[in-house]
Amino acid sequence: MPETMKVLLDRTHALLLCAALFVSACSTATVPAPEITTAPFDSAFSAVVGVYANIPETARTADSLGVQRQGSGVLIDNDGLILTIGYLILEADEIAVVGPQGNQIEANLVAYDHTTGFGLIRAREPVGATALKMGSSKSLNDGTPVLAVSFGGPDAIVAAQVVSRRSFAGYWEYLLEKAIFTMPPHHEFGGAALIDRKGELVGIGSLLVNDAIVADHPVIGNMFVPIDDLKPIIADLVASGRRKPPVPPWLGLNTDEAQGRVFITRLSEGGPAEQAGLKRGDIIIGVGGRRIGTMLEFFRKVRIQGNAGSPIQLDILSAASTDLTIKKINIKSIDRYDWLLGH
């Protein structure tokens, strides 16, 4: 076993014990703490690999996500299939992974799914690790101890706990209904593995957030995408690089919310919203005549209107309006994947 892996395993035993004691201390039940062992984790950490991607400067996402991206991924089968967060490898023309022995291996893009945010790549050579078994994220509740594990570095392993399971709305037209929120935060979150007490994969790291716990003040933590969201679509992703239709509609706009209003902050070049004449600063009052006041309401009501390809009616108060007239604007939605391929 490489010395770096031995250090990680020794450190993890202590972290697991700390996590168990923390959860026990927060509980009002007087039950004995469960026995902690690193046995299920001996091969789990070696399945977490480094992911490095180069993206062409002409790519649609080059400006927003950069042309050189790096993070982590998790080996999920013994034929080199690696699960990561999709923004790391989106539109990449060169991908490499680094295995537990420090060996760099070229990899191929397999799939990207905008709906979940997952990405899949496949190493062209053996990674030198055993695939990490996928568990179930259904059993993750408030207080469940977990490990957040990224590739390499002195802080690659963070003993954490689940602090919330709730909906998450991302400004890039992204909606997860059962996102996993954890704390304390892992700062190398992109593509990190969320591992449960069985040593099984239950989530993939997506974001650092300031509202891991909804309360009167922000609490910094992470948002993980539940592994259960992958299971129904993985066969389609591997076979064709994308999920089968129907897929949610995409309008090509970024939004933010403040004081009960949702407003447009950015338009995707050549996207449906831009083609329909929407502008940065426009306020979205409603969808199909139904009022909205949050991004969560906005995304949900858009999806109720139909799947990708459906016309979506937005009620818009133009940023340039002088008479406060609310306009009804019809937008022909598309599959975001088609826009990515159109650059």
C-alpha positions as CSV (number, residue, x, y, z in Angstrom):
1,M,0.0,0.0,0.0
2,P,1.4,3.5,-0.9
3,E,2.5,5.5,2.1
4,T,0.0,8.3,1.2
5,M,-2.9,5.8,1.3
6,K,-1.7,4.4,4.6
7,V,-1.7,8.0,6.1
8,L,-5.2,8.5,4.7
9,L,-6.5,5.3,6.2
10,D,-5.0,6.0,9.6
11,R,-6.4,9.5,9.6
12,T,-9.8,8.3,8.5
13,H,-10.1,6.0,11.6
14,A,-9.8,9.0,13.8
15,L,-12.1,11.1,11.7
16,L,-14.8,8.4,11.7
17,L,-14.6,8.2,15.5
18,C,-14.9,12.0,15.8
19,A,-17.9,12.0,13.5
20,A,-19.6,9.2,15.6
21,L,-18.9,11.0,18.8
22,F,-20.2,14.3,17.4
23,V,-23.4,12.7,16.3
24,S,-23.8,11.0,19.6
25,A,-23.2,14.2,21.5
26,C,-25.9,15.9,19.5
27,S,-28.4,13.2,20.2
28,T,-30.7,13.1,23.2
29,A,-30.9,9.3,23.1
30,T,-28.7,7.5,25.6
31,V,-27.6,4.7,23.3
32,P,-24.1,3.3,23.0
33,A,-22.0,4.6,20.1
34,P,-21.6,2.1,17.3
35,E,-18.3,0.4,16.8
36,I,-16.2,2.2,14.2
37,T,-14.0,0.4,11.8
38,T,-12.0,1.3,8.7
39,A,-12.6,-2.2,7.1
40,P,-15.2,-1.1,4.6
41,F,-13.0,1.9,3.6
42,D,-9.7,0.0,2.8
43,S,-10.4,0.0,-0.9
44,A,-12.9,2.9,-1.0
45,F,-10.4,5.7,-1.0
46,S,-8.3,4.3,-3.8
47,A,-11.4,4.4,-6.0
48,V,-11.4,8.2,-5.7
49,V,-9.3,9.6,-8.6
50,G,-8.1,13.0,-9.8
51,V,-9.9,14.3,-12.9
52,Y,-8.2,16.9,-15.2
53,A,-9.9,18.3,-18.3
54,N,-8.9,20.8,-21.1
55,I,-11.8,22.6,-22.9
56,P,-11.5,24.3,-26.2
57,E,-11.6,28.1,-26.0
58,T,-14.5,28.0,-28.5
59,A,-16.7,25.9,-26.2
60,R,-20.0,27.3,-25.0
61,T,-18.9,27.0,-21.4
62,A,-15.3,28.2,-21.7
63,D,-16.0,31.7,-20.4
64,S,-18.2,30.6,-17.4
65,L,-16.4,27.4,-16.3
66,G,-12.9,28.0,-17.7
67,V,-10.8,26.0,-20.1
68,Q,-8.7,24.0,-17.6
69,R,-10.7,22.2,-14.9
70,Q,-9.8,19.8,-12.2
71,G,-11.5,17.9,-9.4
72,S,-12.2,14.3,-8.4
73,G,-14.1,11.3,-9.7
74,V,-15.0,7.9,-8.5
75,L,-14.4,4.5,-10.2
76,I,-17.8,2.8,-10.3
77,D,-17.0,-0.3,-12.4
78,N,-13.9,-2.4,-13.1
79,D,-13.9,-1.4,-16.7
80,G,-12.7,2.1,-16.0
81,L,-16.0,3.9,-15.7
82,I,-15.7,7.0,-13.5
83,L,-18.5,9.1,-12.1
84,T,-17.8,12.8,-11.5
85,I,-19.6,16.1,-11.5
86,G,-20.5,17.1,-15.0
87,Y,-19.1,20.6,-15.1
88,L,-15.6,19.3,-14.8
89,I,-15.7,17.5,-18.1
90,L,-18.4,19.3,-20.0
91,E,-17.3,20.0,-23.6
92,A,-13.8,18.7,-22.9
93,D,-11.5,17.6,-25.7
94,E,-8.8,16.2,-23.4
95,I,-9.4,14.3,-20.2
96,A,-7.0,12.6,-17.9
97,V,-7.3,10.8,-14.5
98,V,-4.7,10.2,-11.9
99,G,-5.0,6.9,-10.0
100,P,-4.0,5.9,-6.5
101,Q,-0.4,5.1,-7.6
102,G,0.0,8.6,-9.1
103,N,-0.3,7.2,-12.6
104,Q,-1.8,9.6,-15.2
105,I,-4.2,7.9,-17.6
106,E,-6.0,9.3,-20.6
107,A,-9.8,9.1,-20.5
108,N,-12.7,9.4,-22.8
109,L,-15.9,11.5,-22.3
110,V,-18.8,9.1,-21.9
111,A,-21.8,11.2,-20.9
112,Y,-23.1,14.4,-19.4
113,D,-26.5,14.9,-17.9
114,H,-27.7,18.4,-17.3
115,T,-30.8,17.4,-15.3
116,T,-28.8,15.7,-12.5
117,G,-25.4,17.3,-13.1
118,F,-23.6,14.0,-13.4
119,G,-20.7,13.3,-15.8
120,L,-19.2,10.0,-16.8
121,I,-15.8,9.3,-18.3
122,R,-13.9,6.1,-19.0
123,A,-10.2,5.5,-18.4
124,R,-8.3,4.0,-21.3
125,E,-6.1,1.9,-19.1
126,P,-6.6,0.1,-15.7
127,V,-6.8,2.6,-12.9
128,G,-5.2,0.3,-10.3
129,A,-8.2,0.4,-7.9
130,T,-11.3,-1.6,-7.1
131,A,-14.6,0.1,-8.1
132,L,-16.6,1.7,-5.3
133,K,-20.0,0.1,-4.7
134,M,-23.0,2.4,-5.2
135,G,-25.1,2.5,-2.1
136,S,-28.5,4.3,-1.5
137,S,-29.0,7.9,-0.6
138,K,-32.6,7.3,0.6
139,S,-31.4,6.5,4.1
140,L,-29.5,9.7,4.5
141,N,-31.3,11.9,7.1
142,D,-30.4,14.8,9.3
143,G,-27.5,13.8,11.5
144,T,-26.3,10.8,9.4
145,P,-22.5,10.6,9.6
146,V,-20.7,10.5,6.2
147,L,-17.2,11.0,4.7
148,A,-16.5,13.5,2.0
149,V,-13.5,12.3,0.0
150,S,-11.6,14.1,-2.7
151,F,-8.4,13.1,-4.5
152,G,-5.1,13.6,-2.7
153,G,-3.9,16.4,-0.5
154,P,-3.7,16.7,3.3
155,D,-7.4,17.6,3.6
156,A,-8.8,15.0,1.2
157,I,-11.0,13.4,3.8
158,V,-13.6,15.4,5.8
159,A,-15.7,13.7,8.5
160,A,-19.1,15.3,8.1
161,Q,-22.8,14.8,8.7
162,V,-25.9,15.3,6.6
163,V,-27.7,18.4,7.8
164,S,-30.5,18.7,5.3
165,R,-32.3,16.9,2.5
166,R,-34.3,19.5,0.4
167,S,-34.8,21.0,-3.0
168,F,-32.0,23.0,-4.6
169,A,-32.4,25.6,-7.4
170,G,-29.3,26.6,-9.3
171,Y,-29.2,29.8,-11.3
172,W,-28.3,27.9,-14.5
173,E,-31.8,26.3,-14.7
174,Y,-30.9,23.4,-12.4
175,L,-33.3,21.8,-10.0
176,L,-32.7,18.9,-7.6
177,E,-35.6,17.9,-5.4
178,K,-33.7,15.8,-2.9
179,A,-30.2,17.4,-2.7
180,I,-27.9,16.3,0.1
181,F,-26.5,19.1,2.3
182,T,-23.5,18.4,4.6
183,M,-21.2,20.2,7.0
184,P,-18.5,21.0,7.9
185,P,-17.5,21.9,4.3
186,H,-15.0,20.1,2.1
187,H,-13.3,22.8,0.0
188,E,-12.2,20.4,-2.8
189,F,-15.8,19.5,-3.4
190,G,-16.0,19.1,-7.2
191,G,-16.6,15.4,-8.0
192,A,-15.8,14.4,-4.4
193,A,-17.2,11.1,-3.1
194,L,-19.8,11.1,-0.4
195,I,-19.3,7.7,1.5
196,D,-21.6,6.3,4.1
197,R,-20.8,4.1,7.1
198,K,-20.9,0.9,4.9
199,G,-18.2,2.3,2.7
200,E,-20.6,2.8,-0.2
201,L,-21.0,5.8,-2.6
202,V,-24.1,7.8,-1.8
203,G,-23.4,11.1,-3.5
204,I,-21.1,13.2,-5.7
205,G,-19.8,16.7,-4.7
206,S,-21.2,19.6,-6.6
207,L,-21.0,22.9,-4.7
208,L,-19.8,24.9,-1.7
209,V,-23.0,26.6,-0.3
210,N,-23.7,29.2,2.5
211,D,-27.1,27.7,3.4
212,A,-26.3,24.1,4.3
213,I,-28.8,24.6,7.2
214,V,-31.8,26.9,6.6
215,A,-31.8,29.2,9.6
216,D,-31.5,32.8,10.6
217,H,-27.9,33.0,9.5
218,P,-26.0,31.3,6.7
219,V,-24.0,28.1,7.5
220,I,-21.3,27.0,5.1
221,G,-21.4,23.5,3.8
222,N,-21.6,21.4,0.7
223,M,-24.3,20.2,-1.7
224,F,-24.0,16.7,-3.0
225,V,-26.0,15.1,-5.8
226,P,-27.7,11.9,-4.6
227,I,-26.4,8.6,-6.2
228,D,-30.0,7.4,-6.5
229,D,-30.6,10.0,-9.2
230,L,-28.0,8.1,-11.4
231,K,-29.4,4.6,-11.2
232,P,-32.4,5.1,-13.5
233,I,-30.4,6.7,-16.2
234,I,-26.9,5.2,-16.1
235,A,-27.6,2.6,-18.9
236,D,-28.8,5.3,-21.2
237,L,-25.9,7.6,-20.4
238,V,-23.4,4.8,-21.1
239,A,-25.1,3.7,-24.3
240,S,-25.8,7.1,-25.9
241,G,-24.0,9.8,-23.9
242,R,-27.2,11.4,-22.6
243,R,-30.5,10.5,-21.0
244,K,-33.4,9.4,-23.3
245,P,-36.2,11.8,-23.8
246,P,-38.3,13.3,-22.3
247,V,-35.9,15.8,-20.7
248,P,-36.7,19.0,-18.9
249,P,-37.1,22.2,-21.0
250,W,-34.2,24.6,-21.2
251,L,-34.6,28.4,-21.9
252,G,-31.0,29.6,-21.9
253,L,-31.0,32.1,-19.1
254,N,-29.4,32.6,-15.7
255,T,-31.5,34.0,-12.9
256,D,-31.3,35.3,-9.3
257,E,-33.9,36.2,-6.8
258,A,-34.4,39.1,-4.3
259,Q,-37.3,40.5,-2.4
260,G,-39.8,38.1,-4.0
261,R,-38.7,38.7,-7.5
262,V,-36.8,36.6,-10.0
263,F,-34.7,38.4,-12.6
264,I,-32.5,37.6,-15.5
265,T,-28.7,38.0,-14.9
266,R,-27.4,36.4,-18.1
267,L,-28.5,35.0,-21.4
268,S,-26.9,32.1,-23.2
269,E,-25.7,33.3,-26.6
270,G,-28.0,32.0,-29.3
271,G,-30.3,30.3,-26.7
272,P,-34.1,30.3,-26.8
273,A,-34.5,33.2,-24.3
274,E,-32.1,35.5,-26.3
275,Q,-33.8,34.6,-29.5
276,A,-37.2,35.5,-28.0
277,G,-35.9,39.0,-27.2
278,L,-35.4,38.7,-23.4
279,K,-32.8,41.0,-21.8
280,R,-30.6,41.0,-18.8
281,G,-32.4,42.7,-16.0
282,D,-35.9,41.6,-17.1
283,I,-38.1,40.5,-14.2
284,I,-39.9,37.2,-14.5
285,I,-43.3,37.8,-12.9
286,G,-44.9,34.5,-13.8
287,V,-45.0,31.4,-15.9
288,G,-48.1,30.7,-18.0
289,G,-50.0,33.3,-16.1
290,R,-49.1,31.9,-12.6
291,R,-47.1,34.2,-10.4
292,I,-43.7,33.2,-9.1
293,G,-41.4,34.7,-6.5
294,T,-38.5,32.3,-6.2
295,M,-36.2,30.4,-8.5
296,L,-37.6,27.2,-7.1
297,E,-41.1,28.2,-8.1
298,F,-39.9,29.4,-11.5
299,F,-38.1,26.1,-12.4
300,R,-41.0,24.0,-11.2
301,K,-43.6,25.9,-13.1
302,V,-41.5,25.9,-16.3
303,R,-41.3,22.1,-16.1
304,I,-45.0,21.8,-15.6
305,Q,-45.5,23.5,-19.0
306,G,-43.9,20.5,-20.8
307,N,-40.7,18.8,-21.8
308,A,-37.8,20.1,-24.0
309,G,-39.3,21.4,-27.2
310,S,-42.5,22.7,-25.6
311,P,-43.4,26.4,-25.8
312,I,-43.0,28.1,-22.4
313,Q,-44.9,31.3,-21.8
314,L,-43.2,33.8,-19.4
315,D,-44.8,36.9,-17.9
316,I,-42.1,39.5,-18.2
317,L,-41.6,43.0,-16.8
318,S,-39.0,44.5,-19.1
319,A,-36.0,46.2,-17.6
320,A,-36.5,48.9,-20.3
321,S,-40.2,49.3,-19.6
322,T,-41.4,52.8,-18.7
323,D,-45.1,51.9,-18.3
324,L,-44.8,48.7,-16.1
325,T,-46.6,46.7,-18.7
326,I,-46.3,42.9,-18.2
327,K,-45.6,41.2,-21.5
328,K,-46.4,37.5,-22.3
329,I,-43.5,36.1,-24.2
330,N,-43.5,32.6,-25.7
331,I,-40.2,30.8,-25.8
332,K,-39.5,27.6,-27.7
333,S,-37.6,25.5,-25.2
334,I,-34.9,23.0,-26.2
335,D,-32.7,20.3,-24.7
336,R,-29.6,22.1,-23.3
337,Y,-27.4,19.3,-24.8
338,D,-28.4,20.4,-28.3
339,W,-27.3,23.9,-27.6
340,L,-23.9,22.7,-26.3
341,L,-23.4,20.7,-29.5
342,G,-24.3,23.7,-31.6
343,H,-21.3,25.8,-31.0
